Amino acid sequence: MNSKDLLDKYLDYQTNWSSSHQLNSKPSKIRLEMLIALLKAFNIIDVDFSENNNTDYEEENSALELFSDGFFLEDRSAEENSEVINRIESFANKFYPVLFKLRQTYSISWLFNNLLLFRTRIHEFTIDSKGFDGGIDFAVQYGAFLQNNLQTVINENIKEIDELLCLMIDPTNKIITEKYLIDSFNYPDVNLETIDLDWIAENY
């Protein structure tokens, strides 16, 4: 797994499993545990819940807030943030050359937080629209078709933001195996699809 997997799991959790109705469900808890493990593996948080048998999900959600706030970036060296800084400077020098010469400040944590919040809203908007599976109502299908066309355009043009977010999450672009996550960070070794289907069958 890499930083893009972490980003995707964060977006999935925030969009689909963090509401008050779902927060205490098994699918939500499992996803939260996966996120916490990944955040530890990428050295973004160092919170340890492993000794707490009754896991405090409020504390774990606070760990997600530490991630989304982007403060972990302030703890990194300028060298580690150099690629992000280079992109900011390139932008500033191109569009604000006079101001850039007078003042060079970079609130990288704000950039991360702002883009992540924006990306979460986009993710909510671009979840596939579907009509009836049986194709009974063509008006519904037509509406879904038009929405999906727009969603496709948005998804195709969101890659630059995703790339920047992933660069800020992990500038080294490392790959972490699932086995390492399971052995070292208590990453849940489960079949999410089965867990989701069981929860849906019990609740709907």
N, C-alpha and C positions, 0 to 999 in steps of 0.2 A: 504494500500500500504506500501511497505517496501523499503529498499535500493536497492534491486534487480529491483524493478519496476522503480526506478529512473534511474538506470544504463541502463535498457532496453530502456527506453524512450529517454535517451541521445543518445544511439547508433542509434536508429531509426531516430532521428532528424538529427544527423550528417551525416548519411549515405544516407538518402533518401530525406531530405527536406531542406538542408542548401546550396544548389547550388544557383548560381545567378539567374537561371531560375525559381527556386521554392521559393526563399526566401520571396517574397512578396505575395505568394499564401495564401489563407485562411487555408488550411491544415497545412502549415508551421507555420503560426502565432499562430494558436491554440495550436500546439505542443510546441511552444516556451513558450507560456503563462503557459501551464501545467508544463513545466520544471522549470520555475521561481517560481511557487507556491510550487513545491516540494522542491526546493533548500532552500526556506524560511522556510518551515515546518521542514526541517532537520537541520536548523540553520547553513547552509553553507554560505548563503549570507543574508544580511539585507537591500538590496536595495529595495526601495519602489517606484513602478511606478503607484500605484493605483490612485493618484491624477492627473495623466497626461492622459487626454482623447486621445491625439494624441501620443500613445505609441511610444517611440523612440526605434526601434528594434536594432539599433546599440548599444545602451546602454545595452539592454537586452542580446545581443550576447556577450558584454563585460563581463556581469555577468557569462555567460557560460565559458568564458576564465578564470575568477577567480576560477571557479569550477575545470576546467581541469588542471590548474596550480598546484592545490593541496595546495595552501597557507593557506587554512582554517585549515589544519592539524597542521600548525605551531602555531596556536592560541590555540590549545588544550593542556591540561595538560599532563604530562608524564603518569599519571594514565589512562587518557582516551585513550591514544595511547599504553597502556601497552601490549595488545595482539599482536599488529603489531610489537612492539619492541622485544617482546619475540620470535616471528618468525624470525626476522632478526638476533637476537643473536644466536638462535639455528642453523641457516644456517651458520653464520660466524664461530661459534665455531666448527662446523663439517668440513667445507671445508677450513677454514683459521685459525686454532687454534693459531698459533704463532702470526700472525698479530693481531688477535682479542684481545690477551692479552696485546698487545702494544698500540692499538688504537681502541677506540669504538666511532664511529661517525655514525649517522643515518640521512640521508637526506630523510625523509619520504615524503615530498612534491614532490621531484624528482621521487621517487618510484611510487607514485600515477600517476603523469603526464606521466611517461614513460610507465607504464602498460596500462593506459587509451588510449594513442595514439596507442599502439600495439593492444589493444582490438578492437579499432575502425577499424583498417585495417583488422583485422581478420573478423569482422562483415561484412565489404564490400565484402570480399572474399567468405564468407560462406552463402550468400543469395542464396536460392535454385535456381538451374538451371532447366529450364523447356523446354521441346520440344514443338512441336505443340500439342495443346489440342486434336486434332483429331487423333493423332498418324499417320499422313500421311507419314512422312519421318523417317524411322527406324534408319538412320544414325544420325539424330538429336537426336532421343530418346536415342540412345546408348551413344552419347557424354554427354548428360545430366545425364544419369545413372552413368557414370564413375566419372563425377564431383561431383555428389551428394554423391557417396561413400566416396570420400576424404573429402568432407565437413562434413559428419557425423562423421568421425574419429576425425577431428579437434574439432568439437563441443563437443564431448564426453570427450576431453582432455583439454578443456578450463575452466573447472569448478573450478580448484584451483585458477586461476587468478581472475575469477568472485567473488569467495568467499573472496579473499583478498581485492579486490576493494570495495566490499560491506561492509566489516569490517571497512575499512578506511572511507567510507562515513558515516557509522553509527555504532559505536562499541556497541551500546545498542540493536541493532536489533529490534527497535520499529516498531509497526504497526500503520499507520495513516489512518483513514477512509476517504473515498471520501467526505462524508458530512462535515467533519471537514475541509478538504482542500477547499471545496466550500465556507463554511461559514467564514473561517478565512483568506484565502489566495487568494480569487478570482479564484480558480481553475475552468476552463471552464466546465460547465455542459452541454455537447453536445454529439452527436453521431458521433464519428470520421469516422466511416465507411460510413455514409451517406454523410458527408462533402467531404470525399475523392472521392467518386463516382461522386458527382456533379461536383467537380473540374475536374476530368478526362473527364467527358462527355462534359464539356465546352472547354477543351483545346486539346483534341485528337480526 
